[in-house]
């Protein structure tokens, strides 16, 4: 499972099987987000977050098969009306997956 997101996703992944690999790309790793990340990394394992500037959109990628785009920051879900849109178009989906891969590989540092 792969996320390009902001802080909220930790509450979504707490109950996932620890064998599920989680990768995230964020603009900043600070405050509560960093605290939760360090806790999840220690207690759950199989989670890695990298920092990268230059993206705005938020995607959820599951098993490289299902790709979703969210209409707002994930930390706002449930508080305000929002959208989670499945990406069905094969070319767009491949473009998002390539973008994630390039961003992930281009950013060697982990926090």
C-alpha positions as CSV (number, residue, x, y, z in Angstrom):
1,X,0.0,0.0,0.0
2,X,1.4,3.4,-1.0
3,X,0.4,6.8,0.1
4,X,1.2,10.3,-1.1
5,X,-0.4,12.2,1.7
6,X,-0.4,14.3,4.8
7,X,-0.8,13.4,8.5
8,X,-4.1,11.6,8.8
9,X,-3.2,8.2,7.4
10,X,-1.8,6.7,10.6
11,X,-5.2,6.2,11.9
12,X,-6.1,4.4,8.7
13,X,-3.2,1.9,8.9
14,X,-3.0,1.1,12.6
15,X,-5.2,-2.0,12.1
16,X,-3.6,-3.2,8.9
17,X,-1.7,-6.5,9.0
18,X,1.9,-5.6,9.8
19,X,3.0,-7.6,6.7
20,X,1.4,-4.9,4.5
21,X,4.2,-2.6,3.4
22,X,3.4,1.1,3.6
23,X,5.3,3.8,1.8
24,X,4.5,7.5,2.0
25,X,5.8,10.6,0.4
26,X,5.1,13.9,2.2
27,X,6.1,17.5,1.9
28,X,7.1,17.8,5.5
29,X,7.8,15.5,8.3
30,X,7.3,17.5,11.5
31,X,5.2,17.7,14.7
32,X,2.5,15.1,15.3
33,X,3.2,13.5,11.9
34,X,6.8,12.8,12.8
35,X,5.8,11.6,16.3
36,X,3.2,9.2,14.9
37,X,5.6,8.0,12.1
38,X,8.3,7.2,14.6
39,X,5.8,5.3,16.8
40,X,4.4,3.3,13.9
41,X,7.9,2.5,12.6
42,X,8.9,1.2,16.0
43,X,5.7,-0.6,16.9
44,X,4.5,-1.8,13.6
45,X,7.5,-1.8,11.3
46,X,7.2,-2.3,7.5
47,X,6.6,1.5,7.0
48,X,8.8,4.1,5.3
49,X,8.2,7.8,4.8
50,X,10.3,10.0,2.5
51,X,10.2,13.8,2.1
52,X,9.8,15.4,-1.2
53,X,8.7,18.9,-2.2
54,X,7.0,19.6,-5.5
55,X,3.8,17.7,-5.3
56,X,0.3,18.8,-4.3
57,X,-2.1,16.0,-5.2
58,X,-2.8,13.2,-2.8
59,X,-3.0,9.6,-4.0
60,X,-3.6,6.3,-2.4
61,X,-2.1,3.3,-4.3
62,X,-3.1,-0.2,-3.3
63,X,-1.0,-3.1,-4.5
64,X,-0.1,-1.1,-7.6
65,X,-3.6,-2.0,-9.0
66,X,-6.0,0.5,-7.5
67,X,-5.2,4.2,-7.5
68,X,-7.3,6.8,-5.9
69,X,-7.0,10.6,-5.7
70,X,-8.4,12.5,-2.8
71,X,-10.0,15.9,-3.1
72,X,-8.6,17.3,0.1
73,X,-5.8,16.7,2.5
74,X,-6.3,13.3,4.2
75,X,-6.1,14.9,7.6
76,X,-9.4,16.7,6.7
77,X,-11.3,13.6,5.7
78,X,-14.4,13.2,7.9
79,X,-14.3,16.8,9.0
80,X,-15.4,18.4,5.7
81,X,-17.0,17.2,2.6
82,X,-14.4,15.6,0.4
83,X,-13.9,13.1,-2.5
84,X,-12.0,9.9,-3.0
85,X,-11.9,9.3,-6.7
86,X,-10.9,6.0,-8.3
87,X,-8.5,6.5,-11.2
88,X,-9.8,4.1,-13.9
89,X,-8.0,5.3,-17.0
90,X,-5.0,3.1,-17.6
91,X,-2.7,5.8,-18.9
92,X,-3.4,8.2,-16.1
93,X,-3.0,5.4,-13.5
94,X,0.4,4.4,-15.1
95,X,1.4,8.1,-15.0
96,X,0.6,8.3,-11.3
97,X,2.5,5.1,-10.6
98,X,5.5,6.3,-12.6
99,X,5.4,9.7,-10.8
100,X,5.5,7.9,-7.4
101,X,8.3,5.6,-8.5
102,X,10.4,8.5,-9.8
103,X,9.8,10.6,-6.7
104,X,10.5,7.6,-4.4
105,X,13.8,6.7,-6.1
106,X,14.9,10.3,-6.5
107,X,14.6,10.8,-2.8
108,X,17.1,8.5,-1.0
109,X,16.8,10.0,2.5
110,X,14.5,8.5,5.1
111,X,13.4,10.1,8.3
